[in-house]
Amino acid sequence: MYAADPSFGRIFQEVTEGHRHDFVLHNGYMFSGLQLCIPNYSLRQQIISELHNEGHFGRDKTLALISSDFYWPKLTSDVAYYVDRCYEIVRLHGIPRSITSYRDTKFISHFWKSLWGKLGTQLNFSSAYHPQTDGQTEVVNRSLGNLLRCLAGTKPKHWDLVLPQAEFAYNISKNRTTCLSPFEIVYGQNPSGVLDLAPIPRIGCFSPKVDEMAKYLRGIHEQVKQTIHESNTKYKTRVDNHRRQVLFDVGDFVWVVLTRDRLLVGEYNNLKDRKIGPCEVVQKINDNAYRLRLPSHLKTSDVFNVKHLSHCFVDSDDTTLNSRTSSFQPGVTDVGGSEIDDSELSYYTLMALRYHELADQRKGGN
């Protein structure tokens, strides 16, 4: 293994002959101090990838992690090259104006928000369990996922190694909405591909002057903006035909639909109530998302999309709401078969009392 290696062949011979003592052999492996010597194989790339991807640290920290246990010549330059490729997106395209993500704890942390706030990047969060908030991002992510799945083939864990190929393939493909590729939108033309290297007779490439090139690119950008606007308008009109416009105010009470993915494993039951409430609206994030005051026993996000909410219209003398809340007695099972503890009883009781109080006030005002 070491004898024929271009990096350690000479060192291995000198150590074997006893002419060198800064390297030692142990059970067929060569060490430089406490560092295992890695021959010039793909294992080097895998070591860098595994340790760097643990936290996507910079060059120095990644080098410190690797050099504590491993050694090979040009280790520093190999790590620097890999880390530079990892930050290629920011280096080539700059700091993003906005980032769309779901409400994972990593993305709503104080550090994450402060970091991108100082960089001037707007963070857009989708509603929990409702990824359709940004349909364009969802479509692109689905396309990229299919592309990576095809390129990774039988080695899905090595998806990061095909990212450059996937990026090039996506940027050279024409978009159905714009009818242009990302390369054509940004640079005015597609770069040369593999077939362009073949000795095939060609008429020649269009080489406009600077002013003509600038005018040509501006025309492309205006065309793309207009095409995207028309496409979005068409899709919006189609979707709006099936969309209900429902608005709530802070202080309103609503019924909340609990979908299966909001419940913990083992809690879902076909006979379990699909709606809970009344729950008070405590914040209006936008016309499609609201933050609610939920019972303390529910371990789920308190932000809901409007499609899962409905108005709670009950008069102060109506017994429906009372029967709903009074059925939750400590030690007594509901229709779904689950026991309701004192904390849940007190929550629904307080919500019912508060709702009746507000209903009386509104009736008196009328």
N, C-alpha and C positions, 0 to 999 in steps of 0.2 A: 504493500500500500504506500509506504513512504519511499521505498527505494526508487520507484519509477516516477515519483511525483516531481514536477519541475521546481516546486517551491522548497521541498525538504529532501530531495534526493541526495545532494552533496552533504547536507548536514547529517542525514541518517548514516551515510558511509563513514563520516568522521567520528560520529558517536560510537558506531559499532567497532571501529578500529581503536578506540580509546584516545583519539587525538582532540576531542572536544568534551568539555564538562559542563557547559551552560545549558545543555539539553540532556535528558535522561530517558531511557527506555524502561517501560514497566508493563509487563504482560502484553507485549506487542504494540503498545501505544507510546508515543513520544510526548514528553512534557517539557515545557520551558518554565522552570520553577513549578508553580501549581497550575499553570495553564496548559490545557490539552491542545496539542497542535492539530489543526484541521487541514487535511490535504486539499488540493485544488479540485473539489467536486461541488455538486449542487448543494451539499450540506451547508456550505458557507452562506449561501443565499437564504436557506431555510432558517438558520440561526439568527441572522439579522432580521428577517421578517418576523419571526416569533417574538423576539425580545423587543423590537421596536413597536410592534402592534399592540403590546400590552398597555401602552399609554400614549403612543405616538409622540414620544419625547423627541427633543432636538438631537443634533449630532453628538454633542458632548455626553449627554446622559445615556444615549444609546450605546456609545462607544464604551462608557464606563461599565455598563451592564455586561457587555460581551467580553471585554478584556479581563474581567475578573475571573473568568473561567476558561476562555479560549484564546488561541493565538494563531495568527498566520501573517505572512508578509503582506503589506499594503492593506491591513485591516482598517486603518483610519480612512483611507481613500474609498474603500468599498462601502463603509458605513455612510460617509458623506454623500456618495452617489445615490445610495438608496433613500436617504432622508430627503435629498433634494427632489427626487422623483415623487416622494410622498406629498411634498408641498407644491407640486407642480401646478395644481389648479389655481391657488392663490397667486403664484408667481406669473402664470400666463394670463389669467383673467382678472386679477385684482381682488379686492375685498368685495364680497357680494353686497348689494343694496338691501336685500331682504332674504331671510331664511324661513322656509315653511316647514314645520315639524309638528308632531303630536305632543301631548302634554306629559311626556316622560319626565321623571324626576331630574334627569340629567339636563333637560332643556329648560326647565322652569326654576333651576337653582339660581341663587343670588350671584354666584360667580359667573355663570354663563350669561345671564342678563347684563351684568355689569361689564363684562368683557366686550360683548358686541355693541353695547350702548356707547362705550368709549370709541369704538371703531366706526360708529355711525350706521350700523346695520340694523334694520328693523326686523324684529322677530315676530312672525305670524304663527299662531297656534291654532290647530284644528280642534274642534270640540271633541271631547272624549267619546270614544266608540262611534265617531261619525266622521270618517276620513274623507267624505265627499265634500268637505269644506272648501278644498282647493282642487277642483276636478282636473285642472291642467297638470298640476304636479302629480296627481295620482296616475294619470294616463302616461306621463313620461316615465315615472318610476316603474310602471308595469312593463313598458316597452324595454327599458334598460334591464329589468329583471329577466325577461325572456331572452334578451341578447346575451347576457352573462351566462345564463343557463346553457345556452347552445355552445358558447365558446369554452366554458369550463368542462363540458362533457362529462367524462367519468371521474373527474377530479374536482368536485364542487368546492372543496376546502381551499383550492388554489385559485379562487376567483380573482384575487387581487393581482395575480400575475398576468391576467389577460385584460386588465383595465385599459392599458394603452391601445390595444387592438380594438376594444369595445368603443372607446372614445372616438377613434378615427372612423370606425364603421358608422357610428351614429351621426357624426358631424358631416359625413359625406353623403348620407342618405337624404332624399327629398322629403320634406314634411307635407302631409296631406293638406294641411290648412294653407300654408304659405306657398306650396308648390316649389319651394327652394330648399336647398340644404343649408345648415348652419354655416358652413364654410362660404357658400355663395352670399349669404346675408352679411357676414362680417368682412370678407376679403374680396367679394365680387366674383370669385371663381373657385372651383374645386382644385385642391392640390393634385399633383401627379400621383398616380397609383402604380400598381405593379405592372399593368398592361402598358402603361405609358413608357416603360423602359424597353419594351420590345421594339425591334428594328422594323417598325411599320411606317410606310410613307405617310406623311401628314402635310396638310396644306400650310399649317402654321397656327400660332396662337395669337389672339388679339392682344395688342400691346398699346393701350391708349396713353395719351399724354396725362400729365398730372391733373390738370383742370378737368379733362374729360373723365378721368378715373374717379375723381371726387364727385362730379356730377352724376356719374353712373351709380356710385354707391348710395348717394342720397336718394336717387330715384328708387333703388331697390328697397331702402329702408322705408320710404313712404308707401311703396307698394305693399310691403309686408305688414305695416301698421294697418293699412286700409283693409287688407285681406283678413287679418286677425279680427279686426273690429266687426266686419261683416259676418265672419264665422261665429264669433261669440254672440252676436245679436240673434243669429239664426238658432243657435243652440238654446239661448236664454228663452226665446219665444216658445220653443218646443217644450222646454221643461216647465215654464210658467203655466202652461195649460193644465199641469197636474199638481201644481203647488198651491197650498193654501197660505194666505197671508194672515197670520195671527200675531198680535202684539200684546205684550204684558207690561204692566207698570210695577215699580218697586212697591212692595206691600200687598200685591195681588196674591191670591191663593190658587194653586193649580193642582191637578192630578198629574202624576208622573208615571210614565211607562218604564218599567224595569226590564230591559232586554236580557237575554241569557248571558251575554258576555260581561254584564255588570255584576253578576252573582258569582260568589266563590264556588269552587268545585264541590259538588254534593248538596248545594243549597237549592238548585233549580228543581222545581217540581211542576208537573203539568197542571196540578190543581191549585197551585199557589197563586195568590192575587197578582195580576199583571200590572195593576196600578197601585200606587201608594199616595197618601195625602189626607187632608190638604197640606201642601208644602208652600211656604212663603217665598216669594221672589225677593231676594236681597240685593241683587245687582243685575243690571241689564248690560251685557257685554256688547251686543249688537242686536240687530233685528232677528238674528238666527240663533243666538246663544244667550242663556240666562244662568245665573248662579242662584241656587236655592238653599234654604235651610233644611237639611236632611236630618232624619233621626240619627242619633249617635251610634246605633248598632249597625248602620249601613257603611260598609267599607268600600266606597266607590267615589269617583269624582263627583263634586257638587255642581259641575257645569253640564247643562243639557242642551241639546239641539231642540229647536222649537217643534220639530216633528214628533217629539216624545212628550210634549206638554199639551194640556187642555185646560180650559177655564173650569174653575170650581164654582158653580152657581148654586148656592143653597141658601134659602131664606133662614132668618134667625129662629123661626118657629118650626122649621123642618126637622123631622126626626131622623132623616136618612143619615145625616152626618153623625148624630148622636149614636145611632145604632151601629154605625161603622166603628166609632172609637170605643164605645162601651163594650163591644164584643171582645176586645183585647183585655181579658182578665188574667191576672197573675196565676200561673199554674193551670190554666185552661187552654186547651188546644183549639186553634182556629180551624177553618175548613181545610186549610193546607196541611194541618197536622203538626205545626211547629208551635212550641210554647212561647208566650210573650212575657218578657220579664218586666220588672217594675220600671226600669228606665224607659223602655219603649212605651209602656202605658202612660207614664207621665208626659212623654213627648206628645203623643197624639191627643191627650187630654188638654194640654196647654194650647196646642194648635187649634183644637176645636173651640175652646173658650175664647181665644184671640179672634178666631174667624167670626164667631157669633157677636163679639163685641164690636168689630168693625162693621158687620152687617147691620147691627142696630143703629150705629152712628150714621151710616149711609141712608138708612130708611128714615131716620129722624131728620136728616138734612133735606130729604126730598119732601 
